[in-house]
Amino acid sequence: MRILILGAGFAGLELSTRLSEEFGDDVDVTLIDQSDAFVFGFSKLDVMFGRTVPNAARHPYADTVKPGVTFVQATIASIDPVAKHVETDAGAFDGDILVVALGADLDPQHTPGLVEGGNEFYTVSGAFELRDVLAEFERGRVIVGVISTPFKCPPAPSETALLMHDLLTERGTRDSSEISLVMPFGRPIPPSPAASEALLGAFAERGITWCPQTAVTGLDPDRRVALVGDGGEMPYDLFLAVPHHVAPAVVLESGMTVDGWIPVDPLTLETSHPDVYACGDVAAVGTPRAGVFAEGHAKVVADHIAARIRNETTDSRYGGRGICYLEFGRDQVALVDVTFFGDQKVGKLVGPSPDLVRDKVEFGSSRIKRWFDKDWASIHA
Ligand SMILES: Cc1cc2nc3c(=O)[nH]c(=O)nc-3n(C[C@H](O)[C@H](O)[C@H](O)COP(=O)(O)OP(=O)(O)OC[C@H]3O[C@@H](n4cnc5c(N)ncnc54)[C@H](O)[C@@H]3O)c2cc1C
C-alpha cells in the first residue's frame, strides 16, 4: 500500500515517524515537502530575539533516514483527491492513501501597506530577517498586531510582546519605548481564559498596552501609522504582524476546502474522499492551529492507516487535547493544558515558572530525536 504524505511539518513528520516505527521497511511512505528543512514555530521567536542562530533552528530533511519513508523535496502543484494523484516539480506521485498535511500559509498582501510598512514574524524568512531588525532597533513604539483569526499558535503574539519588553529592558530603553498588543478579539488566548488572565496580569505589570477587539485594516507606510477599527490610527516605529492565514493555494485549487479549510471528521481526520485524510493546520478540526494539535491528529491518522494496512478496524479517535508552552519572558514559561472535545473544554494553566523552561526544551529535543535522530545538545553546542 502506497502512502503519500503531503507536507513534512509537525503532522507529516509525526505521521511518517509513527508508520516507520510500526512497519519499518514494510511500509511504502513518500513524504513530500517544498522546503529542505523543518523549523519549529517557537524557534522563529528564538532566532528573532537572538536566543539562537538560524542554522541551529533548521533541521534538514536530508537527515531523516526512516525505514520505509522516502523524503522528496518538491513543490506540489496539484492534488487530485479522487485519484489520489499529485503533480509536483519533481514529477507525479500516486498513493493508495493520501494525507494532506500542508499547513497554513501566510498572506501579508491581504493587509494594505503591511508588506511595505511592517514586518511579519510568522514565516521562517520573516522571523529570521527580524533578527537583524531587532538587533538594530533601539527604542520606539512597537505594535504586535494580529490581523485575523484563525492564526497559528494563539500564545505567540503575547509571547512576542513579552519578549520585546525583555529586549528593550536589557537595552535600557524600555522607559522610552511603548509596546502594544492589538487583536481583533477579546482576550489574548481566545481558547484559554486562565492563560489569558495570567497574560493580562503580566502585560499590566510590564506596562504593555493591551488593545482587544481592535481590527488592523491596514498600515500607512509613509506616515508609519496602523489604521485600526473604524477610522482610528496608532503610530508605530516597528509593526510586528501575525498576517492573515490561508490554506496553501494548491489545497484551495484541489476543491477539497469549504470556507477556506479542509473539512474532516474531527475524530478520525477523514475527508469526504475515501482513503484521503487531512491533518494539522490545513484541516478544520475544531482545535487551535498549533504543532501539538497537528501531532495529535497525526497519531490518529497513523492508527487508522495501520489498521487499514492490517485489514483491521480501530477505535482510535482524536480527543482534542493539547499541551502548549507559553513564554512569559524573564526566563519563565507556563504550560497550558487544554482539551477541546467532550465535557472538559477549558484547560488548566501551570506556572509560569523557571522549571518549565527545561520542559519546553525537552518538548523540542524529544521531537528532534524522534524525527531526525539528532541530539538537541549537539545542534545547539
Ligand atoms: C511564531 C510561531 C510560534 C509557534 N509556536 C508554537 C509552539 O510553541 N507550540 C506549538 O505546538 N505550535 C507552535 N506554532 C504553530 C506550529 O508551528 C504550527 O501549528 C504547526 O507547524 C502546524 O503543523 P502542520 O504540520 O499542520 O503544518 P506545518 O508545520 O506548517 O507544515 C506544512 C508543510 O507543508 C509544506 N508545504 C506547503 N505547501 C506546499 C507545497 N505546495 N508543496 C510542498 N510542500 C508544501 C511546508 O513547506 C511545510 O513544511 C508556532 C507558530 C509560529 C508561527
The ligand as an SDF file (V2000), in Angstrom:
LIG
                    3D

 53 58  0  0  0  0  0  0  0  0999 V2000
    5.9340   32.1490   15.7690 C   0  0  0  0  0  0  0  0  0  0  0  0
    5.2940   30.8050   15.9350 C   0  0  0  0  0  0  0  0  0  0  0  0
    5.4270   30.1190   17.1330 C   0  0  0  0  0  0  0  0  0  0  0  0
    4.8260   28.8800   17.3060 C   0  0  0  0  0  0  0  0  0  0  0  0
    4.9940   28.2090   18.4870 N   0  0  0  0  0  0  0  0  0  0  0  0
    4.4060   27.0070   18.6680 C   0  0  0  0  0  0  0  0  0  0  0  0
    4.5760   26.2940   19.8920 C   0  0  0  0  0  0  0  0  0  0  0  0
    5.2760   26.7400   20.8080 O   0  0  0  0  0  0  0  0  0  0  0  0
    3.9370   25.1090   20.0260 N   0  0  0  0  0  0  0  0  0  0  0  0
    3.1580   24.5800   19.0350 C   0  0  0  0  0  0  0  0  0  0  0  0
    2.6060   23.4900   19.2150 O   0  0  0  0  0  0  0  0  0  0  0  0
    2.9750   25.2400   17.8630 N   0  0  0  0  0  0  0  0  0  0  0  0
    3.5890   26.4190   17.6560 C   0  0  0  0  0  0  0  0  0  0  0  0
    3.4220   27.0960   16.4700 N   0  0  0  0  0  0  0  0  0  0  0  0
    2.4800   26.5790   15.4690 C   0  0  0  0  0  0  0  0  0  0  0  0
    3.0660   25.4440   14.6500 C   0  0  0  0  0  0  0  0  0  0  0  0
    4.2800   25.8460   14.0530 O   0  0  0  0  0  0  0  0  0  0  0  0
    2.0930   25.0070   13.5730 C   0  0  0  0  0  0  0  0  0  0  0  0
    0.7900   24.9680   14.0630 O   0  0  0  0  0  0  0  0  0  0  0  0
    2.4830   23.6220   13.0680 C   0  0  0  0  0  0  0  0  0  0  0  0
    3.7230   23.6990   12.4240 O   0  0  0  0  0  0  0  0  0  0  0  0
    1.4230   23.0300   12.1670 C   0  0  0  0  0  0  0  0  0  0  0  0
    1.8630   21.8010   11.6870 O   0  0  0  0  0  0  0  0  0  0  0  0
    1.4120   21.3010   10.2340 P   0  0  0  0  0  0  0  0  0  0  0  0
    2.1060   20.0010   10.0280 O   0  0  0  0  0  0  0  0  0  0  0  0
   -0.0470   21.3610   10.0890 O   0  0  0  0  0  0  0  0  0  0  0  0
    1.9600   22.4030    9.2290 O   0  0  0  0  0  0  0  0  0  0  0  0
    3.4480   22.9100    9.0100 P   0  0  0  0  0  0  0  0  0  0  0  0
    4.3170   22.5410   10.1490 O   0  0  0  0  0  0  0  0  0  0  0  0
    3.3220   24.3300    8.6310 O   0  0  0  0  0  0  0  0  0  0  0  0
    3.9400   22.0490    7.7620 O   0  0  0  0  0  0  0  0  0  0  0  0
    3.3700   22.1920    6.4800 C   0  0  0  0  0  0  0  0  0  0  0  0
    4.4320   21.8470    5.4750 C   0  0  0  0  0  0  0  0  0  0  0  0
    3.8360   21.8420    4.1490 O   0  0  0  0  0  0  0  0  0  0  0  0
    4.7890   22.3390    3.2450 C   0  0  0  0  0  0  0  0  0  0  0  0
    4.1010   22.8500    2.0540 N   0  0  0  0  0  0  0  0  0  0  0  0
    3.1290   23.7920    1.9940 C   0  0  0  0  0  0  0  0  0  0  0  0
    2.7310   23.9640    0.7100 N   0  0  0  0  0  0  0  0  0  0  0  0
    3.4710   23.1240   -0.0490 C   0  0  0  0  0  0  0  0  0  0  0  0
    3.5240   22.8060   -1.4460 C   0  0  0  0  0  0  0  0  0  0  0  0
    2.7220   23.4110   -2.3430 N   0  0  0  0  0  0  0  0  0  0  0  0
    4.4060   21.8650   -1.8680 N   0  0  0  0  0  0  0  0  0  0  0  0
    5.2110   21.2360   -0.9760 C   0  0  0  0  0  0  0  0  0  0  0  0
    5.2070   21.4840    0.3470 N   0  0  0  0  0  0  0  0  0  0  0  0
    4.3510   22.4120    0.8010 C   0  0  0  0  0  0  0  0  0  0  0  0
    5.5280   23.4320    4.0040 C   0  0  0  0  0  0  0  0  0  0  0  0
    6.8160   23.6560    3.4690 O   0  0  0  0  0  0  0  0  0  0  0  0
    5.5710   22.8630    5.4290 C   0  0  0  0  0  0  0  0  0  0  0  0
    6.7940   22.2230    5.7320 O   0  0  0  0  0  0  0  0  0  0  0  0
    4.0520   28.3170   16.2560 C   0  0  0  0  0  0  0  0  0  0  0  0
    3.9420   29.0000   15.0400 C   0  0  0  0  0  0  0  0  0  0  0  0
    4.5600   30.2180   14.8730 C   0  0  0  0  0  0  0  0  0  0  0  0
    4.4420   30.9160   13.5380 C   0  0  0  0  0  0  0  0  0  0  0  0
  1  2  1  0
  2  3  1  0
  2 52  2  0
  3  4  2  0
  4  5  1  0
  4 50  1  0
  5  6  2  0
  6  7  1  0
  6 13  1  0
  7  8  2  0
  7  9  1  0
  9 10  1  0
 10 11  2  0
 10 12  1  0
 12 13  2  0
 13 14  1  0
 14 15  1  0
 14 50  1  0
 15 16  1  0
 16 17  1  0
 16 18  1  0
 18 19  1  0
 18 20  1  0
 20 21  1  0
 20 22  1  0
 22 23  1  0
 23 24  1  0
 24 25  2  0
 24 26  1  0
 24 27  1  0
 27 28  1  0
 28 29  2  0
 28 30  1  0
 28 31  1  0
 31 32  1  0
 32 33  1  0
 33 34  1  0
 33 48  1  0
 34 35  1  0
 35 36  1  0
 35 46  1  0
 36 37  1  0
 36 45  1  0
 37 38  2  0
 38 39  1  0
 39 40  1  0
 39 45  2  0
 40 41  1  0
 40 42  2  0
 42 43  1  0
 43 44  2  0
 44 45  1  0
 46 47  1  0
 46 48  1  0
 48 49  1  0
 50 51  2  0
 51 52  1  0
 52 53  1  0
M  END
$$$$
